[in-house]
Every structure is written in structure tokens, then in C-alpha cells.
């Protein structure tokens, strides 16, 4: 469920207009979505590994 919510939120996090108010090309928006998805996956995997390492250390 968390992954579904995170995927939905990444769409909203990407700007559709630049600083001058002009629409950003669709190709750039898709690239930004891909980047946001990748960073989200890295954060989830990194956090999981960090918690696992802390668990091993504490035990």
C-alpha cells in the first residue's frame, strides 16, 4: 500500500510548468517521473538495509 501511495505522490511532485509559467515538454516530465520513482526505490531499499544492519548490530 505504501508503494502505491508513494507512486501516486511522485506524479504530483513533478512540476508541469517552469519558472516563467511555460509548460514543460512531456519528455522532460516523463524523465522527471522516472527519476522520482528511482529515488523513491533507492530510499526504500536503503532504509530497509539500514534497519536490517541496525537489527544485526543490536542483537
C-alpha positions in Angstrom: 0.0 0.0 0.0 2.8 2.4 0.9 4.4 1.9 -2.6 1.1 2.7 -4.3 0.7 5.9 -2.3 4.4 6.9 -3.0 3.9 6.3 -6.7 0.9 8.5 -6.8 2.6 11.2 -4.9 5.6 11.3 -7.3 3.3 12.4 -10.1 2.2 15.4 -8.0 5.8 16.3 -7.0 7.0 16.9 -10.6 6.5 20.4 -11.9 4.4 20.8 -15.0 5.4 24.5 -15.6 8.8 26.2 -15.5 9.7 29.4 -13.5 8.3 31.5 -16.3 5.0 29.7 -16.3 5.6 27.9 -19.6 4.6 24.2 -19.9 7.5 21.8 -19.6 7.8 19.3 -22.5 6.2 15.9 -21.9 9.5 14.1 -22.4 11.1 16.1 -19.6 8.1 15.4 -17.3 8.3 11.7 -18.0 12.1 11.7 -17.3 11.4 13.6 -14.0 8.8 11.0 -13.1 11.3 8.2 -13.7 13.9 9.9 -11.6 11.5 10.4 -8.8 10.4 6.7 -8.9 14.1 5.6 -8.9 15.0 7.8 -5.9 12.0 6.5 -4.1 13.1 2.9 -4.7 16.6 3.8 -3.6 15.3 5.3 -0.4 13.1 2.3 0.4 15.9 -0.2 -0.2 18.4 1.9 1.6 16.2 2.3 4.7 15.4 -1.4 4.7 19.2 -2.2 4.7 19.9 0.4 7.3 17.3 -1.0 9.7 18.4 -4.6 9.0 22.0 -3.6 9.8 21.0 -1.9 13.0 19.0 -5.0 14.0 22.0 -7.3 13.4 24.3 -4.9 15.4 21.9 -4.6 18.3 21.3 -8.3 18.5 
